[in-house]
Amino acid sequence: MRLPLEFGDDVVGAVISIFEDTDADSAWHGGCLALAELSRRGLLLPSRLDTVIPIIVRAMHFDILRGQHSVGAHVRDAASYVCWAFARAYAPSVMRPYISVFSEAMILAALFDREINCRRAASAAFQENVGRQGNENFPFGMEVIAVADYFSLGNRNSAYLNIAPQVAKLNHEFLEFMLKHLSKVKLGHWDSEIRIVAAKSLGQLTKLDPNLAILNLQEIIVHTMSSIPNLRHGSLFAIAEIIKSYAFYHPNLELPEDITSEITQLVLKLDKSRLFRGKGGEQLREASCNLIEVISKIQLSMPIKIQVNLVEFLNENLRQPHEHIQLAAANGLRQILFSYFPVSITEGPSTRLQTLTVLKYMEGLKTEENVAATRGYALALGTLPYKLISLPNGRLKEVFDCLSQSIDPNRKIAGESDPETRRNSINSLIELTEKILPQRKSSNLEINNENNEILYTLDQVIDILLKTCEDYSIDKRGDTGSWCRIAGMKGLERLILVSSRHLNQSYP
């Protein structure tokens, strides 16, 4: 016995009312499964689609953060099942008014969902819709299926960075809603890995339409001052990726002056607003250092005062106790000192520039009692370009002496030896040697022009690295000396290769 139409509609209405509680994941999961089964049995009439379709589109992106984890993957998977069921339940003419938002939700879920099973479920639903609804409702359906299939979507990075740009090429509408979704949803995602890969995906999409990307960039710049830490973090990474892609793929185009000015002052604006303090401050520092690195790499125009302020900001981050921030600051410092601050060949760097960089790092490495600072300054010495250490005469020897002394296992910092400082000093010694060798026509790293005295040779650097391979220091963390041994052995390999390439010499 079947229920009358009015009673059946009451049942459907009761199921739809389940979705009123927007935070009840179990209710949304059960409601989606119920709608799928009702549609499969012909009990969800077309007159209800105006109400149901927006609910399913929301369910395709259902994600709620609870504590240190999120819930919603099961809801998104069930929503894909609803999409699959609708493809089989309704004629193409019935679904045609809803295809635009329906297909958009499935494509976005298939490409950008965090979970592999949800990406594959959305892909299967899209494939079923293309097959059942026909080419009129899904004009680019076959092309999308050929690119975004079950296996290609298995890898999240590949889905974001390879598959998404290929799909966006098929239709400009695809590109528009992908940019919108990534910038408004994924850049503020609770998972930092998703935020970073979404930023990289925005960079890949920028090359398809630079004008649209610039419009999107203006909105993202506004997000950097948001009250949501995750959105600020993702937006900084996105700005870096977009301007890098813009400069690389469209070298004949220039960023508008107002946008360039905003971007170059963005880090200082964040610092002035004290947004590097409190929750999310560490992530924001790393993203800011990355932005400075990209700005320097593409050489955006900015006043000398801002250049100096950015170097001071990077110097501040070298003292942070988190290694990932120190590494990001070192990368930014390496690029900004190379791209800006021109140095006279005869007179060398100015006293102010030396005080800001090389002298500050050497003094800090020698005298600081804070291990975080010595680790950062050891990294910073390796980032210095040749133009800052070639003059005045004797400067290079001072830098190498400073690094050599900090490599000594017997050296104490605040009463204890620090293997991280030694490891960073080893890596910096190697990096500096690699920079200097191409500048010399002999194995002498520096020659005093006054008395022609050889101050440092490649042989001495290799002797230092050989001694680091005998570092068997142990502390409460275990064999920490192994970090120095590994760095020393890798450094020997690098120097042997670079010496044979530039000096036509081989070292045993």
C-alpha positions in Angstrom: 0.0 0.0 0.0 1.4 3.4 -1.0 1.0 6.6 0.8 -1.1 9.4 -0.7 0.7 12.2 -2.5 0.2 14.6 0.4 1.5 12.2 3.0 4.5 11.3 0.9 5.3 14.9 0.5 5.1 15.3 4.3 7.8 12.5 4.6 10.0 14.3 2.1 9.5 17.6 4.0 10.4 15.9 7.3 13.7 14.6 5.7 14.5 18.1 4.4 13.9 19.6 7.8 16.8 17.5 9.1 19.2 19.8 7.4 18.1 22.8 9.4 20.8 22.1 12.0 23.9 23.1 10.1 26.3 21.6 12.6 24.8 18.2 13.0 27.0 16.0 10.7 25.1 12.8 11.6 21.8 14.4 10.6 23.3 15.7 7.3 24.8 12.3 6.6 21.5 10.5 7.2 19.5 13.1 5.3 21.7 12.8 2.2 21.3 9.0 2.2 17.6 9.3 2.7 17.3 11.8 -0.3 19.3 9.4 -2.4 17.1 6.5 -1.7 13.9 8.5 -2.1 15.1 9.7 -5.6 16.1 6.2 -6.7 12.6 5.0 -5.9 10.9 7.9 -7.6 9.5 9.3 -4.4 11.4 12.7 -4.6 9.3 14.6 -7.1 10.8 17.2 -9.4 8.8 19.9 -7.6 11.1 19.5 -4.6 14.4 19.9 -6.5 14.3 23.7 -6.0 14.7 23.1 -2.3 16.9 20.0 -2.4 19.6 21.0 -4.9 21.0 23.9 -2.8 21.1 21.6 0.2 23.1 18.9 -1.7 25.5 21.6 -3.0 26.2 22.7 0.6 26.6 19.1 1.6 29.3 18.6 -1.1 31.5 21.0 0.8 30.4 20.2 4.4 33.4 20.5 6.7 33.3 21.5 10.4 36.3 21.8 12.6 36.0 20.2 16.0 39.0 20.5 18.3 42.1 19.3 16.4 40.2 17.5 13.7 37.2 18.0 11.3 34.1 16.1 10.6 32.3 16.1 7.3 34.0 13.5 5.0 31.1 11.1 5.4 28.6 13.9 4.6 30.5 14.8 1.4 30.7 11.2 0.4 26.9 10.8 0.9 26.3 14.0 -1.1 28.2 12.5 -4.0 25.9 9.4 -3.7 22.9 11.8 -4.0 24.4 13.3 -7.2 24.9 9.8 -8.6 21.3 8.8 -7.7 19.8 12.0 -9.3 21.6 11.2 -12.5 19.7 8.0 -12.7 16.3 9.2 -11.4 15.5 12.3 -13.5 15.4 13.0 -17.2 17.8 15.5 -18.7 15.1 18.0 -19.2 14.2 18.0 -15.5 17.8 18.4 -14.4 18.7 21.1 -16.9 17.8 24.1 -14.8 20.1 22.9 -12.0 23.0 21.6 -14.0 25.2 24.7 -13.6 25.4 24.6 -9.8 25.2 20.8 -9.7 28.2 20.2 -12.0 30.2 23.0 -10.4 29.8 21.3 -7.0 30.9 17.9 -8.4 33.9 19.3 -10.2 35.1 21.2 -7.2 34.7 18.3 -4.9 36.5 15.9 -7.4 39.5 18.2 -7.7 39.8 19.9 -4.4 38.4 17.8 -1.6 40.8 16.9 1.1 39.9 13.2 1.3 40.8 10.8 -1.5 37.5 8.8 -1.2 35.5 12.0 -1.5 37.4 13.1 -4.6 36.8 9.7 -6.2 33.1 9.6 -5.2 32.5 13.0 -6.7 34.3 11.9 -9.9 32.2 8.8 -10.1 29.0 10.9 -9.6 30.1 13.3 -12.3 30.9 10.5 -14.7 27.4 9.0 -14.1 25.8 12.3 -14.7 27.7 12.8 -18.0 26.6 9.3 -19.1 22.9 9.6 -18.1 22.2 13.3 -18.7 24.0 13.6 -22.0 26.1 16.1 -23.8 23.5 18.9 -23.8 23.6 19.1 -20.0 27.4 18.5 -19.8 28.9 19.9 -22.9 32.5 19.3 -21.7 31.7 16.2 -19.7 33.7 13.7 -21.7 36.8 15.9 -21.8 36.6 16.4 -18.0 36.2 12.6 -17.4 39.2 11.9 -19.7 41.4 14.1 -17.5 39.9 13.7 -14.0 39.4 9.9 -13.6 39.5 7.6 -10.6 43.3 7.0 -10.7 44.5 10.5 -11.6 42.6 12.0 -8.6 44.2 9.6 -6.2 47.1 12.0 -5.5 46.0 15.3 -3.9 48.9 17.4 -5.1 48.4 16.1 -8.6 44.7 16.9 -8.4 45.4 20.5 -7.3 48.5 21.2 -9.5 48.1 19.1 -12.6 44.5 18.0 -13.1 42.8 21.3 -12.1 44.7 23.5 -14.6 43.9 20.9 -17.4 40.2 21.0 -16.5 40.2 24.9 -16.3 41.5 25.0 -19.8 38.4 23.4 -21.2 36.0 26.2 -20.3 36.5 29.7 -18.9 33.6 29.2 -16.5 35.5 26.3 -14.9 38.4 28.7 -14.3 36.2 31.3 -12.8 34.6 29.1 -10.2 37.9 27.3 -9.4 39.6 30.6 -8.6 36.6 31.7 -6.5 36.4 28.5 -4.6 40.2 28.3 -3.9 40.4 31.9 -2.8 37.3 32.0 -0.6 37.2 28.5 0.8 40.5 26.6 0.6 42.8 29.5 1.5 41.1 29.5 4.9 40.9 25.8 5.4 41.8 24.4 8.8 44.5 22.1 7.4 47.7 24.1 6.6 48.7 21.6 3.9 45.4 22.3 2.0 46.0 26.1 2.3 49.5 25.8 0.9 48.6 23.5 -2.0 45.5 25.7 -2.8 47.9 28.7 -3.0 50.1 26.7 -5.4 47.0 25.8 -7.5 46.1 29.4 -7.7 49.6 30.1 -9.1 49.1 27.4 -11.8 45.7 28.8 -12.7 47.1 32.3 -13.0 48.9 31.5 -16.2 45.6 30.7 -18.0 44.1 34.2 -17.5 46.3 36.9 -16.0 43.7 39.6 -16.0 41.2 37.4 -14.0 44.0 36.4 -11.7 44.8 40.1 -10.9 41.2 40.7 -10.0 41.3 37.7 -7.7 44.6 38.9 -6.3 43.1 42.2 -5.1 40.5 40.3 -3.1 43.1 38.0 -1.6 45.2 41.0 -0.5 42.2 42.2 1.6 42.1 38.8 3.2 45.6 39.2 4.7 44.2 41.6 7.3 41.3 39.2 8.2 40.6 38.3 11.8 40.9 34.6 10.9 44.5 33.4 11.3 44.2 30.5 8.8 42.9 32.9 6.1 45.7 35.3 6.6 48.2 32.5 6.4 46.7 31.0 3.2 46.4 34.4 1.6 50.1 35.3 2.0 51.1 32.1 0.4 48.6 32.7 -2.4 49.9 36.2 -3.1 53.4 34.8 -3.4 52.4 32.0 -5.8 50.2 34.3 -8.0 52.8 37.1 -8.5 55.5 34.5 -9.1 53.4 32.8 -11.8 52.4 36.1 -13.2 56.0 37.2 -13.6 57.2 33.9 -15.0 54.4 33.1 -17.5 53.6 36.7 -18.5 57.0 38.5 -18.5 55.7 41.2 -20.9 53.0 42.2 -18.4 53.6 44.3 -15.3 51.7 44.3 -12.1 49.7 47.5 -11.6 51.6 50.0 -9.4 49.0 50.1 -6.7 49.1 46.3 -6.3 52.9 46.3 -6.3 53.0 49.0 -3.6 50.5 47.1 -1.5 52.3 43.8 -1.8 55.8 45.2 -1.0 54.4 46.9 2.2 52.2 44.0 3.2 54.7 42.4 5.6 55.5 45.7 7.3 51.8 46.4 7.6 51.2 43.0 9.3 54.1 43.7 11.7 52.7 47.1 12.6 49.3 45.6 13.3 51.0 43.1 15.7 49.5 40.1 13.8 52.7 38.1 14.2 51.9 37.7 17.9 49.5 35.3 19.4 47.7 32.3 17.7 49.0 31.6 14.2 51.9 34.0 14.5 54.5 31.4 13.7 52.8 30.3 10.5 52.3 33.9 9.5 56.0 34.6 9.9 56.9 31.7 7.7 54.5 32.8 5.0 55.8 36.4 5.2 59.4 35.2 4.7 58.2 33.2 1.7 56.5 36.3 0.3 59.7 38.4 0.7 61.6 35.7 -1.1 59.2 35.7 -4.1 59.1 39.5 -4.2 62.9 39.6 -4.4 63.0 36.8 -6.9 60.8 38.7 -9.4 62.4 42.0 -8.3 59.4 44.1 -7.6 60.2 47.8 -7.4 60.3 49.2 -3.9 62.1 52.1 -2.0 65.4 51.4 -0.3 63.8 52.1 3.1 61.3 49.2 2.6 64.2 46.9 1.5 66.1 47.7 4.7 63.0 47.1 6.8 62.4 43.8 5.1 66.0 42.7 5.9 65.5 43.8 9.5 62.3 41.7 9.6 64.1 38.7 8.3 66.9 39.2 10.9 64.2 39.2 13.6 62.9 35.9 12.3 66.4 34.3 12.3 66.1 34.4 16.1 62.9 32.5 16.3 63.1 29.2 18.1 61.3 27.3 15.3 63.5 25.8 12.6 61.0 26.1 9.8 60.8 29.9 10.4 64.6 30.2 10.4 64.9 28.3 7.2 62.2 30.5 5.5 64.0 33.6 6.8 67.3 32.4 5.5 65.8 31.7 2.0 64.2 35.2 2.0 67.5 36.8 3.1 69.5 34.9 0.4 67.2 36.2 -2.3 66.7 39.8 -1.2 70.4 40.4 -0.6 71.1 39.0 -4.1 68.4 41.0 -5.9 68.7 44.3 -4.2 71.5 46.4 -2.5 73.9 47.0 -5.4 77.6 47.1 -4.3 80.5 49.1 -5.8 83.2 46.8 -7.2 86.0 49.0 -5.9 84.6 50.2 -2.6 82.6 47.2 -1.5 79.4 47.3 0.5 78.5 50.3 2.6 79.2 50.4 6.4 75.5 50.4 7.1 74.9 47.4 4.9 77.7 45.5 6.5 76.4 46.4 10.0 72.9 45.2 9.0 74.1 41.8 7.6 77.6 40.3 7.8 78.9 42.0 10.9 75.6 41.4 12.8 75.7 37.7 11.9 79.3 37.2 12.9 79.0 39.0 16.1 75.8 37.1 17.0 77.3 33.8 16.2 80.3 34.5 18.4 78.7 36.2 21.4 75.0 35.2 21.6 74.0 32.9 24.5 70.6 32.1 22.9 70.9 28.9 20.9 68.0 29.9 18.6 69.9 33.1 17.7 73.2 31.3 17.0 71.4 28.8 14.8 69.8 31.5 12.8 72.9 33.6 12.4 74.9 30.5 11.3 72.3 30.0 8.6 72.4 33.6 7.6 76.1 33.7 7.0 75.6 31.0 4.3 73.1 33.2 2.5 75.4 36.1 2.0 76.1 36.8 -1.7 79.7 37.1 -2.9 79.4 40.9 -3.3 79.0 41.3 0.5 82.0 39.2 1.6 84.5 39.9 -1.2 85.4 43.3 0.2 87.0 44.7 2.2 90.1 42.5 2.1 90.1 40.0 4.8 86.4 39.9 5.2 86.1 36.5 3.7 88.7 35.1 6.1 86.8 36.6 9.1 83.6 34.9 7.9 85.3 31.5 7.4 87.1 31.7 10.7 83.8 32.5 12.5 82.1 29.5 10.9 85.1 27.2 11.6 85.1 28.2 15.3 81.4 27.5 15.7 81.8 24.0 14.1 84.1 23.0 17.0 82.2 20.4 19.1 83.9 21.8 22.2 82.4 25.2 21.8 79.7 25.9 24.4 76.6 28.1 24.1 75.1 29.0 27.4 77.2 26.2 29.0 76.2 23.5 26.5 77.2 22.4 23.0 74.6 22.9 20.3 74.6 20.4 17.4 72.1 22.5 15.4 74.4 25.5 15.4 77.3 23.3 14.2 75.2 21.7 11.5 74.0 25.1 10.2 77.6 26.4 10.3 78.7 23.4 8.2 76.0 24.0 5.6 76.9 27.7 5.5 80.6 27.0 5.0 79.7 24.7 2.1 77.3 27.2 0.5 79.8 30.0 0.7 82.6 27.9 -0.8 80.3 27.0 -3.7 79.6 30.7 -4.3 83.3 31.7 -4.2 84.9 29.0 -6.3 83.3 30.2 -9.6 84.8 33.6 -8.9 88.4 32.3 -8.6 90.7 30.9 -11.3 92.7 28.9 -8.8 91.9 26.9 -5.7 92.6 29.9 -3.5 89.3 31.2 -2.0 90.8 34.5 -1.1 94.2 36.2 -1.7 95.3 39.3 0.3 96.2 41.8 -2.5 98.7 43.5 -0.2 101.1 40.7 0.5 99.7 37.9 -1.7 99.3 35.7 1.3 96.9 32.8 0.8 94.3 33.0 3.6 92.0 30.2 2.8 92.1 27.3 0.4 89.7 24.7 -0.7 92.0 22.1 0.9 91.4 23.7 4.3 87.7 23.7 3.9 87.7 20.1 3.0 89.9 19.4 6.1 87.3 21.1 8.3 84.6 18.9 6.7 86.6 15.8 7.3 86.8 16.6 11.0 83.1 17.1 11.2 82.7 13.5 10.0 84.3 12.5 13.4 81.6 14.3 15.4 80.1 11.6 17.6 78.4 14.0 20.2 75.6 12.6 22.2 73.0 14.3 24.3 69.6 13.4 25.8 68.2 13.3 22.2 70.7 10.6 21.2 73.4 10.7 18.5 73.0 14.4 17.6 76.5 14.4 16.2 75.1 12.4 13.3 73.5 15.6 12.0 77.0 17.1 11.6 78.5 14.0 10.1 75.7 13.8 7.5 76.1 17.5 6.7 79.9 17.1 6.4 79.7 14.1 4.1 77.1 15.7 1.8 79.3 18.8 1.8 82.3 16.9 0.7 80.4 15.5 -2.2 79.2 18.9 -3.3 82.6 20.5 -3.0 84.3 17.8 -5.0 81.8 18.2 -7.8 82.0 22.0 -7.8 85.8 22.0 -7.7 86.1 19.6 -10.6 83.7 21.7 -12.6 85.3 25.1 -11.9 88.9 24.4 -11.1 89.5 21.3 -13.3 90.9 19.6 -10.2 89.9 16.5 -8.3 90.2 16.0 -4.6 90.3 12.5 -2.9 
